[in-house]
Amino acid sequence: MSYNLKKATTNVSSISAERIKQSLSIDSVAKHLGISGLKQSGDRLQGACPSGHTSKKGMCFNINLEKNYYNCFHCGAGGDVIRLVEFVKEISFIEAMNWLIAEFNIDINECSDSFETTKKTQKTPIKEIELAEKRKQKLKGLISLMDSHFPR
């Protein structure tokens, strides 16, 4: 599938990056990116870093299958599936999200709906401050009532 990385018309700001991360396993993205030669070691895949730098044993690049995370002990690169695409393809975060959406046929509307639902159910900081202020007033009233019944 060809994809124009410069074309960033997808409205990724309304798509939850978390949804994209959760829907993809990092090992399948690594395979799709052409990262090969990785060997299984417990819940990790290990091998040479795709950046091409040399290391003594060639096993500095790790993919943690349980945490869906990668890191290279030699060059310090690390992150989730989106960061892996950024690292290997040398593109921006938005371009990496667009690439993943296109390559793995992620339903943008499903992501958008999920994001909007999450956004609506989250309390805004202002609302949380108002609730905290109400709790504070109730506690002051309770303390005042206790002081009147139980002098110090």
LUMGU-983714 format. One record per residue: residue number from 0; x, y, z of N, C-alpha, C in turn; residue in three letters. Coordinates in Angstrom, 2 decimals, m for minus. Layout:
N
<guti: NUM&nX: X&nY: Y&nZ: Z&caX: X&caY: Y&caZ: Z&cX: X&cY: Y&cZ: Z&fike: ALA> .
...
//
This chain:
152
<guti: 0&nX: 0.85&nY: m1.17&nZ: 0.00&caX: 0.00&caY: 0.00&caZ: 0.00&cX: 0.89&cY: 1.23&cZ: 0.00&fike: MET> .
<guti: 1&nX: 0.67&nY: 2.13&nZ: m0.90&caX: 1.48&caY: 3.35&caZ: m0.89&cX: 0.74&cY: 4.40&cZ: m0.08&fike: SER> .
<guti: 2&nX: 1.51&nY: 5.21&nZ: 0.59&caX: 0.92&caY: 6.23&caZ: 1.45&cX: 1.79&cY: 7.46&cZ: 1.39&fike: TYR> .
<guti: 3&nX: 1.18&nY: 8.58&nZ: 1.13&caX: 1.89&caY: 9.85&caZ: 1.06&cX: 2.00&cY: 10.42&cZ: 2.47&fike: ASN> .
<guti: 4&nX: 3.20&nY: 10.35&nZ: 3.03&caX: 3.40&caY: 10.80&caZ: 4.40&cX: 3.22&cY: 12.30&cZ: 4.56&fike: LEU> .
<guti: 5&nX: 3.37&nY: 13.05&nZ: 3.50&caX: 3.21&caY: 14.50&caZ: 3.58&cX: 1.73&cY: 14.88&cZ: 3.64&fike: LYS> .
<guti: 6&nX: 0.87&nY: 13.95&nZ: 3.24&caX: m0.56&caY: 14.23&caZ: 3.25&cX: m1.11&cY: 13.92&cZ: 4.63&fike: LYS> .
<guti: 7&nX: m1.29&nY: 14.92&nZ: 5.42&caX: m1.78&caY: 14.73&caZ: 6.78&cX: m3.16&cY: 15.33&cZ: 6.92&fike: ALA> .
<guti: 8&nX: m4.08&nY: 14.90&nZ: 6.05&caX: m5.42&caY: 15.47&caZ: 6.05&cX: m6.30&cY: 14.85&cZ: 7.11&fike: THR> .
<guti: 9&nX: m5.91&nY: 13.69&nZ: 7.61&caX: m6.69&caY: 13.04&caZ: 8.66&cX: m6.68&cY: 13.93&cZ: 9.90&fike: THR> .
<guti: 10&nX: m7.82&nY: 14.10&nZ: 10.50&caX: m7.92&caY: 14.95&caZ: 11.68&cX: m7.48&cY: 14.15&cZ: 12.91&fike: ASN> .
<guti: 11&nX: m6.18&nY: 13.95&nZ: 13.05&caX: m5.67&caY: 13.13&caZ: 14.13&cX: m5.84&cY: 13.78&cZ: 15.49&fike: VAL> .
<guti: 12&nX: m6.09&nY: 15.07&nZ: 15.53&caX: m6.28&caY: 15.71&caZ: 16.83&cX: m7.53&cY: 15.19&cZ: 17.52&fike: SER> .
<guti: 13&nX: m8.50&nY: 14.70&nZ: 16.74&caX: m9.72&caY: 14.17&caZ: 17.34&cX: m9.66&cY: 12.65&cZ: 17.52&fike: SER> .
<guti: 14&nX: m8.53&nY: 12.07&nZ: 17.23&caX: m8.36&caY: 10.63&caZ: 17.38&cX: m7.53&cY: 10.37&cZ: 18.62&fike: ILE> .
<guti: 15&nX: m7.95&nY: 9.43&nZ: 19.39&caX: m7.21&caY: 9.10&caZ: 20.60&cX: m5.98&cY: 8.28&cZ: 20.26&fike: SER> .
<guti: 16&nX: m4.81&nY: 8.82&nZ: 20.56&caX: m3.57&caY: 8.09&caZ: 20.34&cX: m3.57&cY: 6.82&cZ: 21.18&fike: ALA> .
<guti: 17&nX: m4.18&nY: 6.89&nZ: 22.34&caX: m4.27&caY: 5.70&caZ: 23.20&cX: m5.03&cY: 4.59&cZ: 22.50&fike: GLU> .
<guti: 18&nX: m6.08&nY: 4.93&nZ: 21.79&caX: m6.87&caY: 3.93&caZ: 21.07&cX: m6.01&cY: 3.26&cZ: 20.00&fike: ARG> .
<guti: 19&nX: m5.22&nY: 4.04&nZ: 19.31&caX: m4.34&caY: 3.49&caZ: 18.27&cX: m3.31&cY: 2.57&cZ: 18.91&fike: ILE> .
<guti: 20&nX: m2.71&nY: 3.01&nZ: 20.01&caX: m1.70&caY: 2.21&caZ: 20.70&cX: m2.28&cY: 0.89&cZ: 21.20&fike: LYS> .
<guti: 21&nX: m3.49&nY: 0.94&nZ: 21.73&caX: m4.11&caY: m0.25&caZ: 22.29&cX: m4.55&cY: m1.24&cZ: 21.22&fike: GLN> .
<guti: 22&nX: m4.84&nY: m0.75&nZ: 20.03&caX: m5.35&caY: m1.64&caZ: 18.99&cX: m4.25&cY: m2.36&cZ: 18.22&fike: SER> .
<guti: 23&nX: m2.99&nY: m1.99&nZ: 18.44&caX: m1.89&caY: m2.59&caZ: 17.70&cX: m0.85&cY: m3.20&cZ: 18.63&fike: LEU> .
<guti: 24&nX: m0.37&nY: m4.39&nZ: 18.27&caX: 0.73&caY: m4.97&caZ: 19.03&cX: 2.04&cY: m4.48&cZ: 18.42&fike: SER> .
<guti: 25&nX: 2.98&nY: m4.17&nZ: 19.28&caX: 4.23&caY: m3.58&caZ: 18.82&cX: 5.02&cY: m4.55&cZ: 17.95&fike: ILE> .
<guti: 26&nX: 4.89&nY: m5.86&nZ: 18.21&caX: 5.63&caY: m6.82&caZ: 17.38&cX: 5.08&cY: m6.88&cZ: 15.97&fike: ASP> .
<guti: 27&nX: 3.75&nY: m6.74&nZ: 15.80&caX: 3.19&caY: m6.73&caZ: 14.45&cX: 3.59&cY: m5.46&cZ: 13.69&fike: SER> .
<guti: 28&nX: 3.67&nY: m4.34&nZ: 14.40&caX: 4.11&caY: m3.09&caZ: 13.78&cX: 5.58&cY: m3.21&cZ: 13.39&fike: VAL> .
<guti: 29&nX: 6.40&nY: m3.79&nZ: 14.27&caX: 7.82&caY: m3.98&caZ: 13.98&cX: 8.01&cY: m4.85&cZ: 12.74&fike: ALA> .
<guti: 30&nX: 7.25&nY: m5.93&nZ: 12.64&caX: 7.33&caY: m6.80&caZ: 11.46&cX: 6.92&cY: m6.04&cZ: 10.21&fike: LYS> .
<guti: 31&nX: 5.85&nY: m5.26&nZ: 10.31&caX: 5.35&caY: m4.48&caZ: 9.18&cX: 6.39&cY: m3.44&cZ: 8.73&fike: HIS> .
<guti: 32&nX: 7.16&nY: m2.94&nZ: 9.68&caX: 8.21&caY: m1.97&caZ: 9.37&cX: 9.47&cY: m2.64&cZ: 8.80&fike: LEU> .
<guti: 33&nX: 9.49&nY: m3.96&nZ: 8.80&caX: 10.63&caY: m4.69&caZ: 8.26&cX: 11.74&cY: m4.95&cZ: 9.25&fike: GLY> .
<guti: 34&nX: 11.45&nY: m4.79&nZ: 10.54&caX: 12.45&caY: m5.11&caZ: 11.56&cX: 12.48&cY: m6.63&cZ: 11.70&fike: ILE> .
<guti: 35&nX: 13.61&nY: m7.22&nZ: 11.38&caX: 13.71&caY: m8.67&caZ: 11.40&cX: 14.91&cY: m9.11&cZ: 12.23&fike: SER> .
<guti: 36&nX: 15.04&nY: m10.41&nZ: 12.41&caX: 16.18&caY: m10.95&caZ: 13.14&cX: 16.04&cY: m10.86&cZ: 14.64&fike: GLY> .
<guti: 37&nX: 14.83&nY: m10.60&nZ: 15.12&caX: 14.61&caY: m10.52&caZ: 16.56&cX: 14.39&cY: m11.91&cZ: 17.13&fike: LEU> .
<guti: 38&nX: 14.98&nY: m12.18&nZ: 18.27&caX: 14.87&caY: m13.49&caZ: 18.91&cX: 14.05&cY: m13.37&cZ: 20.19&fike: LYS> .
<guti: 39&nX: 13.19&nY: m14.36&nZ: 20.41&caX: 12.35&caY: m14.40&caZ: 21.61&cX: 13.19&cY: m14.72&cZ: 22.84&fike: GLN> .
<guti: 40&nX: 12.98&nY: m13.95&nZ: 23.90&caX: 13.63&caY: m14.20&caZ: 25.18&cX: 12.62&cY: m13.86&cZ: 26.27&fike: SER> .
<guti: 41&nX: 11.87&nY: m14.85&nZ: 26.71&caX: 10.80&caY: m14.61&caZ: 27.68&cX: 9.68&cY: m13.81&cZ: 27.04&fike: GLY> .
<guti: 42&nX: 9.33&nY: m12.69&nZ: 27.69&caX: 8.27&caY: m11.83&caZ: 27.14&cX: 8.86&cY: m10.69&cZ: 26.30&fike: ASP> .
<guti: 43&nX: 10.07&nY: m10.90&nZ: 25.81&caX: 10.76&caY: m9.87&caZ: 25.01&cX: 11.26&cY: m10.44&cZ: 23.70&fike: ARG> .
<guti: 44&nX: 11.41&nY: m9.52&nZ: 22.74&caX: 12.11&caY: m9.82&caZ: 21.49&cX: 13.38&cY: m9.00&cZ: 21.54&fike: LEU> .
<guti: 45&nX: 14.51&nY: m9.59&nZ: 21.15&caX: 15.78&caY: m8.89&caZ: 21.20&cX: 16.51&cY: m9.04&cZ: 19.88&fike: GLN> .
<guti: 46&nX: 17.27&nY: m8.01&nZ: 19.55&caX: 18.06&caY: m8.05&caZ: 18.33&cX: 18.81&cY: m6.76&cZ: 18.11&fike: GLY> .
<guti: 47&nX: 19.23&nY: m6.57&nZ: 16.86&caX: 19.96&caY: m5.36&caZ: 16.49&cX: 18.99&cY: m4.19&cZ: 16.33&fike: ALA> .
<guti: 48&nX: 19.45&nY: m3.02&nZ: 16.67&caX: 18.64&caY: m1.81&caZ: 16.56&cX: 18.42&cY: m1.46&cZ: 15.08&fike: CYS> .
<guti: 49&nX: 17.19&nY: m1.09&nZ: 14.71&caX: 16.93&caY: m0.74&caZ: 13.32&cX: 17.64&cY: 0.54&cZ: 12.85&fike: PRO> .
<guti: 50&nX: 18.22&nY: 1.29&nZ: 13.80&caX: 18.95&caY: 2.50&caZ: 13.40&cX: 20.25&cY: 2.15&cZ: 12.69&fike: SER> .
<guti: 51&nX: 20.73&nY: 0.91&nZ: 12.88&caX: 21.92&caY: 0.47&caZ: 12.17&cX: 23.22&cY: 0.65&cZ: 12.92&fike: GLY> .
<guti: 52&nX: 23.19&nY: 1.22&nZ: 14.12&caX: 24.44&caY: 1.38&caZ: 14.87&cX: 24.96&cY: 0.00&cZ: 15.29&fike: HIS> .
<guti: 53&nX: 26.22&nY: m0.06&nZ: 15.58&caX: 26.81&caY: m1.34&caZ: 15.99&cX: 26.82&cY: m1.46&cZ: 17.49&fike: THR> .
<guti: 54&nX: 26.68&nY: m2.67&nZ: 17.96&caX: 26.81&caY: m2.96&caZ: 19.38&cX: 27.58&cY: m4.26&cZ: 19.51&fike: SER> .
<guti: 55&nX: 28.15&nY: m4.50&nZ: 20.67&caX: 29.03&caY: m5.66&caZ: 20.85&cX: 28.35&cY: m6.98&cZ: 20.51&fike: LYS> .
<guti: 56&nX: 27.19&nY: m7.21&nZ: 21.08&caX: 26.50&caY: m8.48&caZ: 20.86&cX: 25.35&cY: m8.36&cZ: 19.86&fike: LYS> .
<guti: 57&nX: 25.04&nY: m7.15&nZ: 19.44&caX: 23.94&caY: m6.96&caZ: 18.50&cX: 22.57&cY: m7.21&cZ: 19.09&fike: GLY> .
<guti: 58&nX: 22.46&nY: m7.19&nZ: 20.40&caX: 21.19&caY: m7.48&caZ: 21.08&cX: 20.74&cY: m6.31&cZ: 21.95&fike: MET> .
<guti: 59&nX: 21.03&nY: m5.10&nZ: 21.53&caX: 20.71&caY: m3.93&caZ: 22.36&cX: 19.26&cY: m3.47&cZ: 22.18&fike: CYS> .
<guti: 60&nX: 18.59&nY: m3.93&nZ: 21.13&caX: 17.22&caY: m3.51&caZ: 20.83&cX: 16.25&cY: m4.52&cZ: 21.43&fike: PHE> .
<guti: 61&nX: 15.31&nY: m4.03&nZ: 22.24&caX: 14.35&caY: m4.90&caZ: 22.92&cX: 12.92&cY: m4.44&cZ: 22.67&fike: ASN> .
<guti: 62&nX: 12.05&nY: m5.41&nZ: 22.48&caX: 10.61&caY: m5.14&caZ: 22.41&cX: 9.98&cY: m5.91&cZ: 23.56&fike: ILE> .
<guti: 63&nX: 9.33&nY: m5.19&nZ: 24.45&caX: 8.63&caY: m5.80&caZ: 25.57&cX: 7.21&cY: m6.08&cZ: 25.12&fike: ASN> .
<guti: 64&nX: 6.89&nY: m7.38&nZ: 24.91&caX: 5.59&caY: m7.77&caZ: 24.37&cX: 4.47&cY: m7.52&cZ: 25.38&fike: LEU> .
<guti: 65&nX: 4.76&nY: m7.66&nZ: 26.66&caX: 3.75&caY: m7.48&caZ: 27.69&cX: 3.35&cY: m6.01&cZ: 27.82&fike: GLU> .
<guti: 66&nX: 4.34&nY: m5.12&nZ: 27.78&caX: 4.07&caY: m3.69&caZ: 27.95&cX: 3.85&cY: m2.95&cZ: 26.63&fike: LYS> .
<guti: 67&nX: 4.03&nY: m3.65&nZ: 25.49&caX: 3.85&caY: m3.05&caZ: 24.17&cX: 4.76&cY: m1.83&cZ: 24.01&fike: ASN> .
<guti: 68&nX: 6.04&nY: m2.04&nZ: 24.31&caX: 7.02&caY: m0.96&caZ: 24.41&cX: 8.35&cY: m1.45&cZ: 23.83&fike: TYR> .
<guti: 69&nX: 9.12&nY: m0.53&nZ: 23.24&caX: 10.45&caY: m0.90&caZ: 22.74&cX: 11.49&cY: 0.02&cZ: 23.35&fike: TYR> .
<guti: 70&nX: 12.75&nY: m0.46&nZ: 23.39&caX: 13.86&caY: 0.42&caZ: 23.76&cX: 15.17&cY: m0.15&cZ: 23.24&fike: ASN> .
<guti: 71&nX: 16.12&nY: 0.76&nZ: 23.03&caX: 17.47&caY: 0.37&caZ: 22.63&cX: 18.41&cY: 0.86&cZ: 23.72&fike: CYS> .
<guti: 72&nX: 19.14&nY: m0.08&nZ: 24.29&caX: 20.06&caY: 0.28&caZ: 25.37&cX: 21.27&cY: 1.04&cZ: 24.86&fike: PHE> .
<guti: 73&nX: 21.54&nY: 0.94&nZ: 23.58&caX: 22.73&caY: 1.59&caZ: 23.02&cX: 22.46&cY: 3.07&cZ: 22.66&fike: HIS> .
<guti: 74&nX: 21.41&nY: 3.31&nZ: 21.87&caX: 21.15&caY: 4.69&caZ: 21.43&cX: 20.12&cY: 5.42&cZ: 22.28&fike: CYS> .
<guti: 75&nX: 19.43&nY: 4.69&nZ: 23.17&caX: 18.48&caY: 5.32&caZ: 24.07&cX: 17.08&cY: 5.52&cZ: 23.51&fike: GLY> .
<guti: 76&nX: 16.84&nY: 5.08&nZ: 22.28&caX: 15.50&caY: 5.21&caZ: 21.70&cX: 14.54&cY: 4.29&cZ: 22.43&fike: ALA> .
<guti: 77&nX: 13.29&nY: 4.71&nZ: 22.53&caX: 12.29&caY: 3.87&caZ: 23.19&cX: 10.92&cY: 4.49&cZ: 23.10&fike: GLY> .
<guti: 78&nX: 9.89&nY: 3.68&nZ: 23.30&caX: 8.53&caY: 4.20&caZ: 23.29&cX: 7.52&cY: 3.16&cZ: 22.86&fike: GLY> .
<guti: 79&nX: 6.34&nY: 3.66&nZ: 22.50&caX: 5.22&caY: 2.82&caZ: 22.10&cX: 5.22&cY: 2.60&cZ: 20.59&fike: ASP> .
<guti: 80&nX: 4.11&nY: 2.08&nZ: 20.05&caX: 4.04&caY: 1.77&caZ: 18.61&cX: 4.18&cY: 3.03&cZ: 17.75&fike: VAL> .
<guti: 81&nX: 3.62&nY: 4.13&nZ: 18.20&caX: 3.70&caY: 5.37&caZ: 17.43&cX: 5.15&cY: 5.86&cZ: 17.40&fike: ILE> .
<guti: 82&nX: 5.80&nY: 5.83&nZ: 18.54&caX: 7.21&caY: 6.26&caZ: 18.62&cX: 8.11&cY: 5.33&cZ: 17.80&fike: ARG> .
<guti: 83&nX: 7.79&nY: 4.04&nZ: 17.73&caX: 8.57&caY: 3.11&caZ: 16.92&cX: 8.50&cY: 3.49&cZ: 15.45&fike: LEU> .
<guti: 84&nX: 7.32&nY: 3.83&nZ: 14.98&caX: 7.15&caY: 4.26&caZ: 13.58&cX: 7.92&cY: 5.56&cZ: 13.35&fike: VAL> .
<guti: 85&nX: 7.81&nY: 6.51&nZ: 14.28&caX: 8.56&caY: 7.76&caZ: 14.18&cX: 10.06&cY: 7.48&cZ: 14.05&fike: GLU> .
<guti: 86&nX: 10.57&nY: 6.59&nZ: 14.90&caX: 11.99&caY: 6.27&caZ: 14.96&cX: 12.47&cY: 5.60&cZ: 13.68&fike: PHE> .
<guti: 87&nX: 11.78&nY: 4.58&nZ: 13.24&caX: 12.23&caY: 3.80&caZ: 12.07&cX: 12.06&cY: 4.59&cZ: 10.78&fike: VAL> .
<guti: 88&nX: 10.91&nY: 5.25&nZ: 10.61&caX: 10.64&caY: 5.96&caZ: 9.36&cX: 11.16&cY: 7.40&cZ: 9.37&fike: LYS> .
<guti: 89&nX: 11.62&nY: 7.87&nZ: 10.54&caX: 12.11&caY: 9.24&caZ: 10.71&cX: 11.07&cY: 10.27&cZ: 10.26&fike: GLU> .
<guti: 90&nX: 9.90&nY: 10.17&nZ: 10.88&caX: 8.79&caY: 11.06&caZ: 10.56&cX: 8.23&cY: 11.63&cZ: 11.87&fike: ILE> .
<guti: 91&nX: 7.30&nY: 12.57&nZ: 11.75&caX: 6.71&caY: 13.22&caZ: 12.93&cX: 5.65&cY: 12.32&cZ: 13.57&fike: SER> .
<guti: 92&nX: 5.21&nY: 12.72&nZ: 14.75&caX: 4.17&caY: 11.99&caZ: 15.48&cX: 2.89&cY: 11.91&cZ: 14.66&fike: PHE> .
<guti: 93&nX: 2.46&nY: 13.03&nZ: 14.10&caX: 1.23&caY: 13.06&caZ: 13.30&cX: 1.37&cY: 12.16&cZ: 12.07&fike: ILE> .
<guti: 94&nX: 2.52&nY: 12.24&nZ: 11.40&caX: 2.75&caY: 11.38&caZ: 10.23&cX: 2.75&cY: 9.91&cZ: 10.63&fike: GLU> .
<guti: 95&nX: 3.32&nY: 9.61&nZ: 11.79&caX: 3.33&caY: 8.22&caZ: 12.26&cX: 1.92&cY: 7.73&cZ: 12.54&fike: ALA> .
<guti: 96&nX: 1.10&nY: 8.58&nZ: 13.16&caX: m0.30&caY: 8.19&caZ: 13.42&cX: m1.03&cY: 7.98&cZ: 12.10&fike: MET> .
<guti: 97&nX: m0.84&nY: 8.87&nZ: 11.15&caX: m1.48&caY: 8.72&caZ: 9.84&cX: m1.02&cY: 7.43&cZ: 9.15&fike: ASN> .
<guti: 98&nX: 0.27&nY: 7.13&nZ: 9.25&caX: 0.81&caY: 5.92&caZ: 8.64&cX: 0.17&cY: 4.68&cZ: 9.25&fike: TRP> .
<guti: 99&nX: 0.07&nY: 4.64&nZ: 10.58&caX: m0.54&caY: 3.50&caZ: 11.26&cX: m2.01&cY: 3.35&cZ: 10.90&fike: LEU> .
<guti: 100&nX: m2.73&nY: 4.46&nZ: 10.84&caX: m4.14&caY: 4.43&caZ: 10.47&cX: m4.31&cY: 3.84&cZ: 9.07&fike: ILE> .
<guti: 101&nX: m3.47&nY: 4.28&nZ: 8.14&caX: m3.56&caY: 3.81&caZ: 6.76&cX: m3.09&cY: 2.36&cZ: 6.61&fike: ALA> .
<guti: 102&nX: m1.96&nY: 2.03&nZ: 7.19&caX: m1.36&caY: 0.70&caZ: 7.01&cX: m2.14&cY: m0.41&cZ: 7.71&fike: GLU> .
<guti: 103&nX: m2.75&nY: m0.10&nZ: 8.85&caX: m3.45&caY: m1.12&caZ: 9.62&cX: m4.97&cY: m0.96&cZ: 9.54&fike: PHE> .
<guti: 104&nX: m5.42&nY: m0.11&nZ: 8.63&caX: m6.86&caY: 0.10&caZ: 8.39&cX: m7.63&cY: 0.35&cZ: 9.69&fike: ASN> .
<guti: 105&nX: m7.14&nY: 1.27&nZ: 10.48&caX: m7.81&caY: 1.62&caZ: 11.73&cX: m8.99&cY: 2.51&cZ: 11.39&fike: ILE> .
<guti: 106&nX: m10.15&nY: 2.15&nZ: 11.93&caX: m11.38&caY: 2.90&caZ: 11.66&cX: m11.32&cY: 4.24&cZ: 12.38&fike: ASP> .
<guti: 107&nX: m11.16&nY: 5.29&nZ: 11.62&caX: m11.02&caY: 6.64&caZ: 12.19&cX: m12.28&cY: 7.05&cZ: 12.94&fike: ILE> .
<guti: 108&nX: m13.45&nY: 6.73&nZ: 12.41&caX: m14.70&caY: 7.11&caZ: 13.07&cX: m14.83&cY: 6.43&cZ: 14.42&fike: ASN> .
<guti: 109&nX: m14.43&nY: 5.17&nZ: 14.50&caX: m14.47&caY: 4.45&caZ: 15.76&cX: m13.56&cY: 5.12&cZ: 16.78&fike: GLU> .
<guti: 110&nX: m12.37&nY: 5.53&nZ: 16.35&caX: m11.43&caY: 6.22&caZ: 17.23&cX: m12.01&cY: 7.55&cZ: 17.68&fike: CYS> .
<guti: 111&nX: m12.60&nY: 8.28&nZ: 16.74&caX: m13.17&caY: 9.58&caZ: 17.03&cX: m14.30&cY: 9.46&cZ: 18.04&fike: SER> .
<guti: 112&nX: m15.20&nY: 8.47&nZ: 17.83&caX: m16.31&caY: 8.27&caZ: 18.74&cX: m15.80&cY: 7.94&cZ: 20.13&fike: ASP> .
<guti: 113&nX: m14.80&nY: 7.07&nZ: 20.20&caX: m14.21&caY: 6.68&caZ: 21.47&cX: m13.63&cY: 7.90&cZ: 22.18&fike: SER> .
<guti: 114&nX: m12.95&nY: 8.75&nZ: 21.43&caX: m12.33&caY: 9.95&caZ: 22.00&cX: m13.41&cY: 10.90&cZ: 22.51&fike: PHE> .
<guti: 115&nX: m14.46&nY: 11.11&nZ: 21.72&caX: m15.52&caY: 12.03&caZ: 22.12&cX: m16.22&cY: 11.53&cZ: 23.39&fike: GLU> .
<guti: 116&nX: m16.47&nY: 10.22&nZ: 23.48&caX: m17.11&caY: 9.66&caZ: 24.67&cX: m16.23&cY: 9.89&cZ: 25.88&fike: THR> .
<guti: 117&nX: m14.95&nY: 9.62&nZ: 25.76&caX: m14.00&caY: 9.82&caZ: 26.86&cX: m13.99&cY: 11.28&cZ: 27.26&fike: THR> .
<guti: 118&nX: m13.95&nY: 12.17&nZ: 26.27&caX: m13.89&caY: 13.60&caZ: 26.53&cX: m15.12&cY: 14.07&cZ: 27.31&fike: LYS> .
<guti: 119&nX: m16.31&nY: 13.55&nZ: 26.94&caX: m17.54&caY: 13.97&caZ: 27.59&cX: m17.63&cY: 13.46&cZ: 29.02&fike: LYS> .
<guti: 120&nX: m17.06&nY: 12.27&nZ: 29.30&caX: m17.19&caY: 11.69&caZ: 30.63&cX: m16.13&cY: 12.20&cZ: 31.60&fike: THR> .
<guti: 121&nX: m15.07&nY: 12.82&nZ: 31.09&caX: m14.04&caY: 13.34&caZ: 31.97&cX: m14.52&cY: 14.62&cZ: 32.63&fike: GLN> .
<guti: 122&nX: m14.17&nY: 14.77&nZ: 33.92&caX: m14.50&caY: 16.00&caZ: 34.62&cX: m13.46&cY: 17.04&cZ: 34.25&fike: LYS> .
<guti: 123&nX: m13.92&nY: 18.26&nZ: 34.06&caX: m12.98&caY: 19.33&caZ: 33.76&cX: m12.32&cY: 19.77&cZ: 35.05&fike: THR> .
<guti: 124&nX: m11.12&nY: 20.32&nZ: 34.97&caX: m10.45&caY: 20.79&caZ: 36.18&cX: m11.29&cY: 21.79&cZ: 36.95&fike: PRO> .
<guti: 125&nX: m12.04&nY: 22.64&nZ: 36.26&caX: m12.88&caY: 23.64&caZ: 36.93&cX: m13.95&cY: 22.95&cZ: 37.75&fike: ILE> .
<guti: 126&nX: m14.56&nY: 21.92&nZ: 37.18&caX: m15.60&caY: 21.17&caZ: 37.88&cX: m15.00&cY: 20.49&cZ: 39.12&fike: LYS> .
<guti: 127&nX: m13.81&nY: 19.92&nZ: 38.98&caX: m13.16&caY: 19.28&caZ: 40.12&cX: m12.85&cY: 20.29&cZ: 41.22&fike: GLU> .
<guti: 128&nX: m12.44&nY: 21.49&nZ: 40.85&caX: m12.16&caY: 22.54&caZ: 41.83&cX: m13.43&cY: 22.94&cZ: 42.56&fike: ILE> .
<guti: 129&nX: m14.54&nY: 23.05&nZ: 41.82&caX: m15.82&caY: 23.40&caZ: 42.44&cX: m16.25&cY: 22.32&cZ: 43.43&fike: GLU> .
<guti: 130&nX: m16.09&nY: 21.05&nZ: 43.05&caX: m16.45&caY: 19.95&caZ: 43.95&cX: m15.58&cY: 19.96&cZ: 45.20&fike: LEU> .
<guti: 131&nX: m14.30&nY: 20.22&nZ: 45.04&caX: m13.39&caY: 20.28&caZ: 46.18&cX: m13.77&cY: 21.42&cZ: 47.12&fike: ALA> .
<guti: 132&nX: m14.16&nY: 22.55&nZ: 46.55&caX: m14.57&caY: 23.70&caZ: 47.36&cX: m15.84&cY: 23.38&cZ: 48.16&fike: GLU> .
<guti: 133&nX: m16.80&nY: 22.67&nZ: 47.55&caX: m18.02&caY: 22.27&caZ: 48.26&cX: m17.69&cY: 21.33&cZ: 49.40&fike: LYS> .
<guti: 134&nX: m16.78&nY: 20.37&nZ: 49.16&caX: m16.36&caY: 19.45&caZ: 50.22&cX: m15.70&cY: 20.20&cZ: 51.37&fike: ARG> .
<guti: 135&nX: m14.89&nY: 21.18&nZ: 51.02&caX: m14.19&caY: 21.98&caZ: 52.03&cX: m15.21&cY: 22.72&cZ: 52.90&fike: LYS> .
<guti: 136&nX: m16.24&nY: 23.31&nZ: 52.28&caX: m17.27&caY: 24.04&caZ: 53.03&cX: m18.03&cY: 23.10&cZ: 53.96&fike: GLN> .
<guti: 137&nX: m18.34&nY: 21.88&nZ: 53.47&caX: m19.04&caY: 20.91&caZ: 54.31&cX: m18.19&cY: 20.52&cZ: 55.51&fike: LYS> .
<guti: 138&nX: m16.90&nY: 20.32&nZ: 55.28&caX: m16.00&caY: 19.96&caZ: 56.38&cX: m15.89&cY: 21.09&cZ: 57.40&fike: LEU> .
<guti: 139&nX: m15.83&nY: 22.33&nZ: 56.92&caX: m15.77&caY: 23.48&caZ: 57.84&cX: m17.04&cY: 23.52&cZ: 58.71&fike: LYS> .
<guti: 140&nX: m18.18&nY: 23.25&nZ: 58.08&caX: m19.45&caY: 23.22&caZ: 58.82&cX: m19.47&cY: 22.12&cZ: 59.86&fike: GLY> .
<guti: 141&nX: m18.95&nY: 20.96&nZ: 59.49&caX: m18.89&caY: 19.83&caZ: 60.41&cX: m17.95&cY: 20.13&cZ: 61.58&fike: LEU> .
<guti: 142&nX: m16.81&nY: 20.74&nZ: 61.31&caX: m15.86&caY: 21.11&caZ: 62.36&cX: m16.49&cY: 22.13&cZ: 63.30&fike: ILE> .
<guti: 143&nX: m17.18&nY: 23.09&nZ: 62.72&caX: m17.85&caY: 24.12&caZ: 63.52&cX: m18.90&cY: 23.49&cZ: 64.43&fike: SER> .
<guti: 144&nX: m19.66&nY: 22.57&nZ: 63.90&caX: m20.70&caY: 21.86&caZ: 64.68&cX: m20.05&cY: 21.06&cZ: 65.81&fike: LEU> .
<guti: 145&nX: m18.96&nY: 20.36&nZ: 65.50&caX: m18.28&caY: 19.56&caZ: 66.53&cX: m17.68&cY: 20.47&cZ: 67.60&fike: MET> .
<guti: 146&nX: m17.14&nY: 21.64&nZ: 67.21&caX: m16.58&caY: 22.57&caZ: 68.17&cX: m17.66&cY: 23.07&cZ: 69.13&fike: ASP> .
<guti: 147&nX: m18.87&nY: 23.28&nZ: 68.63&caX: m19.94&caY: 23.77&caZ: 69.49&cX: m20.39&cY: 22.71&cZ: 70.48&fike: SER> .
<guti: 148&nX: m20.30&nY: 21.43&nZ: 70.10&caX: m20.72&caY: 20.35&caZ: 71.00&cX: m19.58&cY: 19.82&cZ: 71.86&fike: HIS> .
<guti: 149&nX: m18.37&nY: 19.90&nZ: 71.36&caX: m17.21&caY: 19.36&caZ: 72.07&cX: m16.13&cY: 20.45&cZ: 72.14&fike: PHE> .
<guti: 150&nX: m16.23&nY: 21.34&nZ: 73.13&caX: m15.24&caY: 22.41&caZ: 73.23&cX: m13.84&cY: 21.84&cZ: 73.44&fike: PRO> .
<guti: 151&nX: m12.86&nY: 22.54&nZ: 72.92&caX: m11.46&caY: 22.08&caZ: 73.02&cX: m10.86&cY: 22.45&cZ: 74.32&fike: ARG> .
//
